[in-house]
Amino acid sequence: MVMQQVLQTLTEFERDGFAALRAVVAAHEIQQLTSIVEEARIEQSAPGLRNLLRRSSTLKSVAFSGIAFKIAEEILGTKPLPVRAILFDKTPAANWYVTWPQDLSIPVESKVDIEGYGPWSMKDGVLHVQPPASILEKMVSLRIHLDACLESNGAIKFIPGSHRSGILEPDELARWRDGHASVVCAAERGDIIAMRPLILHSSSVSESPEHRRVLHLEYAGTKLPSGLQWAEA
Ligand SMILES: O=C(O)CCC(=O)C(=O)O
């Protein structure tokens, strides 16, 4: 049933850069993932937590075996490698507004000078680099909803089709942002929103006191050039 839903949305996913998969994560897997992220979370009020595949070996094994792995495999058409996990949460006390980025950097083990790779940056103590678009185009991010995430508590928005023009220069990004309509993608607990890293996305601040925990799992469908290694994989 789940894979049927994935297959039905594949054309839409390739065209738009995102797709909502409804009620695809079983209640017991949501419970397991929620316990894993809450155990790894040091501060309950923090708006999120990076490097979760490093922090939790249990999460790593679920990322290799759970429903997200199977969905990523179907979308990427190859054995996917889980390469990054981040918890995003929002409440009025821990809030932020996301302003139309593309997800351009990947976590890597150490710096290697390779043409087309850069700039380099540090995020929460982990080295990141911007790879060429060809690497990002073979990745998928799966946003697993541990809580409902509606318009009132910062649901994600997308500009459909904006992932198909590679890495956007600032003026191209402004043209997409100002000249195209966005779509709000609300989700219930147990839904997964699949997105391409290159799609322009945004989310508003939350006005609801409820937590809205989203486990963002990224899968790669291609290898990095020799010498460069994923940091979390
Ligand atoms: O969960 C969200 O609001 C999206 C967060 C996000 O994609 C980001 O901060 O880049």
The ligand as an ORCA input file, in Angstrom:
! r2SCAN-3c Opt
* xyz 0 1
  O      11.094     22.254      9.363
  C      11.258     23.344      8.815
  O      10.649     24.346      9.129
  C      12.221     23.444      7.677
  C      13.556     23.660      8.180
  C      14.507     23.710      7.079
  O      14.342     23.081      6.061
  C      15.675     24.544      7.231
  O      15.853     25.149      8.292
  O      16.445     24.604      6.235
*
